[in-house]
Amino acid sequence: MKRTEVITHIYADGACRGNPGRGGWGVLLQAGTAEKELWGGEHETTNNRMELTAVIRALEALKRQAFVHVHTDSQYVQKGISQWIHGWKRNGWKTADKKPVKNADLWQRLDALAQGHEITWSWIKGHAGHPGNERADTLANRGIDELPDDSTNNPPNP
């Protein structure tokens, strides 16, 4: 990759109403003057799963190798991918105390996607007025708001 390429900024956030509960993820992608918003949700999930899903969906949306700067308000994501993951992989996806890594399916997917890019991972304080983070938070909540009602998926028995 050439160093003169535009850096793609990813602002990723997850939200959950109840933990576990209804969750959503939101992403703002910025490259030069171009922007793209992504969002979605799940009925029964956790906040950490939504935080991870946001970054995964963002990286899946990239069409080619890129220089990427991921901005997340989740220390779980930022520390997990830049520090903890090395030990988890070395230990066969077990923690230091030999327990299975929570959300290993998502960590493995994120790890695989990250290999195709040069990524800088930054933690930013959530709900502190950062425009990119605030937009990602709004999108994550939109993901929850747009979930179909549970009753449409599980109609009551007569």
C-alpha positions in Angstrom: 0.0 0.0 0.0 1.2 3.5 -0.8 1.6 5.9 2.1 -0.1 8.6 0.1 -3.5 6.8 0.2 -6.4 8.4 2.0 -6.9 7.2 5.5 -10.4 5.7 6.1 -11.8 6.7 9.5 -14.2 4.3 11.2 -16.3 5.5 14.1 -18.0 2.4 15.5 -20.4 2.0 18.4 -22.7 -0.5 20.0 -25.7 -0.1 22.2 -27.9 -2.4 24.2 -31.2 -1.9 26.0 -30.8 -4.5 28.7 -27.6 -6.4 28.8 -28.4 -8.9 27.4 -31.2 -7.4 25.5 -32.1 -5.6 22.3 -28.9 -4.3 20.8 -27.7 -2.2 17.9 -24.5 -1.3 16.2 -23.6 1.8 14.2 -20.8 2.9 11.9 -19.7 6.1 10.3 -17.1 5.6 7.6 -15.2 8.6 6.3 -12.6 8.7 3.5 -11.6 12.1 2.2 -14.9 13.9 1.6 -16.9 10.6 1.3 -19.1 9.3 4.1 -21.2 6.2 4.6 -23.4 5.2 7.5 -24.2 1.6 8.4 -26.4 0.2 11.2 -28.2 -2.9 12.3 -29.5 -4.7 15.4 -30.2 -8.0 17.1 -33.0 -9.0 19.4 -31.0 -10.8 22.1 -27.4 -9.8 22.5 -24.9 -7.9 24.6 -23.3 -4.5 24.4 -19.8 -6.1 23.9 -21.1 -8.1 20.9 -22.6 -5.0 19.4 -19.4 -3.1 19.8 -17.5 -5.8 18.0 -20.1 -6.2 15.4 -19.9 -2.5 14.5 -16.2 -2.8 13.7 -16.6 -6.0 11.8 -19.4 -4.6 9.6 -17.2 -1.5 8.9 -14.3 -3.6 7.8 -16.5 -5.9 5.7 -17.8 -2.8 3.9 -14.3 -1.8 2.7 -13.8 -2.9 -0.9 -10.0 -3.0 -0.9 -6.9 -2.8 1.4 -6.8 0.4 3.2 -5.1 2.5 5.8 -7.7 2.6 8.5 -8.1 4.5 11.8 -10.8 2.9 14.0 -12.2 5.1 16.7 -14.2 3.3 19.4 -15.5 4.2 22.8 -15.1 0.6 23.8 -12.0 -0.2 25.8 -13.1 -3.9 25.4 -12.6 -3.6 21.6 -9.6 -1.3 21.7 -7.6 -3.3 24.3 -8.9 -6.6 23.1 -7.7 -6.2 19.5 -4.4 -4.4 20.3 -3.3 -6.2 23.5 -5.3 -9.2 24.7 -5.8 -11.0 21.4 -2.2 -12.1 21.2 -2.4 -14.1 24.4 -5.8 -15.5 23.5 -4.5 -16.8 20.1 -1.4 -18.2 21.8 -3.5 -20.0 24.4 -6.0 -21.5 21.9 -8.6 -18.8 22.5 -8.5 -19.3 26.2 -8.0 -16.5 28.8 -5.0 -16.4 31.2 -7.1 -18.4 33.7 -7.9 -21.0 31.0 -11.5 -20.1 30.4 -12.9 -19.7 26.9 -12.7 -16.2 25.5 -16.1 -14.6 25.5 -17.3 -13.7 22.0 -14.5 -15.7 20.4 -16.5 -16.1 17.2 -16.5 -12.3 16.7 -12.9 -11.8 17.9 -11.8 -14.4 15.3 -13.8 -12.7 12.5 -12.4 -9.3 13.5 -8.9 -10.7 13.6 -9.2 -12.1 10.1 -10.7 -8.9 8.7 -8.0 -6.8 10.3 -5.3 -8.7 8.5 -6.2 -7.2 5.2 -5.6 -3.6 6.3 -3.2 -1.4 8.2 -5.2 -0.3 11.2 -4.7 2.2 14.0 -7.0 1.5 17.0 -8.0 4.5 19.1 -10.2 4.7 22.2 -12.3 7.9 22.5 -14.5 8.8 25.4 -18.1 8.1 24.7 -20.9 10.6 25.1 -18.4 13.4 25.2 -19.5 15.4 22.2 -17.1 13.8 19.6 -19.0 14.2 16.3 -18.0 10.9 14.8 -18.7 9.0 18.0 -22.0 10.7 18.5 -23.2 9.8 15.0 -22.1 6.2 15.5 -24.1 6.1 18.8 -27.2 7.6 17.0 -26.9 4.9 14.3 -26.5 2.1 16.9 -29.7 3.3 18.6 -31.4 3.5 15.2 -30.4 -0.2 14.8 -32.3 -1.0 17.9 -35.3 1.2 17.0 -35.7 -0.4 13.6 -35.7 -4.0 14.9 -39.1 -5.6 14.2 -41.2 -6.1 17.3 -40.5 -9.5 18.9 -44.2 -10.4 18.6 -44.0 -10.4 14.8 -41.3 -13.1 15.0 -43.0 -15.1 17.7 -46.8 -14.9 17.3 -48.7 -16.0 20.4 -50.3 -19.5 20.4 -54.2 -19.4 20.3 
